[in-house]
């Protein structure tokens, strides 16, 4: 990684120049904002000059004189008020290019200190279909897990399904009184949802029905054999359906430990928190109040009301003895820390749950948990009208329906082009493009912002889309299909043309990008990098003849094509997107 190497050399230059760095100041190098002046730059001299009250350009010149980068750079300049600009040599870029085409990890180094990271994402509810609202958690979580594994962390993915709760009283009552076995066999989830809706409507109209449902729930919680059997069948049928959805999306989980898994741990956990004085009884409920250890504006157990801070406690047991999500989440943290030895736990859950996780994390820390816990929040998916994405009838759009429609649209587009492909080949290409387009439309967005769902945009061959990137990959492979026989690339490389240099430079940045993604859990950094790479490759493809070139130039350009293909395939794979050799 050039950035890491240059940063290390820069820091050594400060020492060699006899410059004492203030505590907390670490000089760094970043990709140049204006490549006319260089490939990388540092404003360290400018920042430090203010603290040392000295001339920034003079300080930059002093650092430049001590900087040992002859093996990496062909030019170092001091520009503007004191920017250090560094231009990589063609030799260094060629060496990096050789590593990319030979290295199993396409030149991406492993982390120095691997961690055990638990990633909690997707989390649908039992007896309910996955819908468009699950897109963000599912795709973001899967991509982050892939990236973390790729750079060397031990990753454990856990789908914390909602398999326990008050809704099961209604589902069990409906199962006993309204279930259509034929419909259940044909489409289990649809029938369970229909039963739930019917009973829920009846309970709202007739309080006696609601009381019956409450009774069924109590029987389930007390271990009634019949109700447990019904509940287990609901879980089994839903998990079978979920596996079909995840299979279509090429997403796998190490565990499906739902809420019910932690039932037996809830009562002891609450008792322990009471004994430790972390929780207290308030108006019959067991709650966690602020302990005053942090400032009010940073305290999740306080809320500002006009000009005063008022308690906003976290309830872990209701007055009727029922437990809440916070209780289950605390028990889940205990399990992940004790059983899996988690160094970090990532929760890929929507932004509205921010307060919930702040309270749960704070309560866990007061219980002595030192594992780093992170809520990876995200915004909403909107329809073309800017409102929540729903069907015309107002129903939530099913996730599988979204994927199926994307595949159908991609198949229709394939039929419009005659490329000598069989129907089977077209079906497979449509599956890859359709599913990849939905994933990329999500992962190319900043996770914290809302975005509008657009079929036309996501399936376009132009712009920042999956088809555009896949087309760039296909172009890299078509070059080699046109050659007679196998091609053996050598290390005889000479990067001379501007388009060659631009592509080699962009390829070298993948090693940095792959690590940057996890700094703030932003898959869109990878998506945007791949788009820039595809754009740079297309420019290279138009500017430099590959097959008509000869000797070292031909080998260099073929190597650039091979490296681009490898990086695109790897990068798209980290987004959970498969590639195709033809389109």
Beta strands, then each sheet from edge to edge (+ up, - down):
strand 1: 30-31
strand 2: 40-42
strand 3: 73-79
strand 4: 83-88
strand 5: 116-120
strand 6: 154-158
strand 7: 280-282
strand 8: 285-288
strand 9: 302-305
strand 10: 308-311
strand 11: 314-317
strand 12: 344-348
strand 13: 372-376
strand 14: 381-382
strand 15: 451-452
sheet 1: 1+ 2- 4+ 3-
sheet 2: 6+ 5+ 12+ 13+
sheet 3: 7+ 8- 11+
sheet 4: 9+ 10-
sheet 5: 14+ 15+
end
